[in-house]
Amino acid sequence: MTVATGTRAAKAARRRRWAGTALAAAVLVPVAACTGGSSGGDGGADAGNGAKAGGVAQAAPVAALREARKRTGETASARIEGTMELGTVMSMEQTGALDWSDGLRGEMTITYDGGTAADALKRSGGDGTLRALYLKDAYYAHLGDAFAAGVGGRHWIRYGYADLAAAAGAGGDAVRDASRTSTPLEGVEALLASGDLRKVGEEDVRGVAATHYSGTVDVAEPAPAGGLDAGELAAFRERMAAAGVTGGTVDVWLDTDHLPVKKSERARTRTGTLNSTVFYSDYGVAVAAKAPAASDTVDFKEIAGAAATPGTAP
């Protein structure tokens, strides 16, 4: 009986750790997207229509993206709907709203429908769908009743950004800033760091008239002057390096108010090719995300510690 009980406890601990580790990966993976990498599909083919001369971005696209950066920073919140794939690691869909006026706050519903991250989450008893909260100091994920049954009835798992930094080095440290990856600001900044920023043309995005801009980002190549200043460009490249991204392409569609309505990326990363498409709407929406009750929350450090000691439970 003692052996059987210990074995069951050890398996339960491993399941909890699988879930926690999978979520940690899911948090860290979007860091790669923050560096911009993907094509909306038509950008490369239409480069002849773009504003490019000798590899230096011309003034008109740079001015448009700078205005978009200003307007997006002032508006500071939006509804988000997107998809992301990263090699064999994950495939996910996300919907919700984010506010980036002071750090990052937001609530998203995320469905992992493929890859090793989805498999690990399902092994923990979930169905692959979770609620996620982004706050200034931590990321929270609601894993459902099956997970809660093994952790004293607590449904939420908390990942402090500082803890992720300790666990994952530069990649974890970047999470604190990188949850911005789903915000429109990051795509705009990626284009401003591009070596071949160009205007592709006028297009329709879900019924909204928009101007399509495209560019390529390469960590090893100097970006043209005028997009970002030296400090901004250095910070951008640092985020790329932390995410393990060597480069890629990014496309952004701006509406007539110079607000992004779509961002599409394709990036080369250490883990595989990352593809991401995000749609933005309802700028200025109120976002009231707040931390869940402490009594319904378990910290990832607690789960990791219990999993390392078979026979114990958080």
Secondary structure, 3 states (H helix, E strand, C coil): CHHHHHHHHHHHHHHHHHHHHHHHHHHHCHHHHCCCCCCCCCCCCCHHHCCEECCEECHHHHHHHHHHHHHHHHHCEEEEEEEEEECCCEEEEEEEEEECCCCCEEEEEEEEEEHHHHHHHHHCCCCCEEEEEECCCEEEEECHHHHHHCCCCCCEEEEEHHHHHHHHHHHHHHHHHHHHHHCHHHHHHHHHCCCCCEEEEEEEECCEEEEEEEEEEECCCCCCCCCCCHHHHHHHHHHHHHCCEEEEEEEEEECCCCCEEEEEEEEEECCCEEEEEEEEECCCCCCCCCCCCHHHEEEHHHHHHHHCCCCCCC
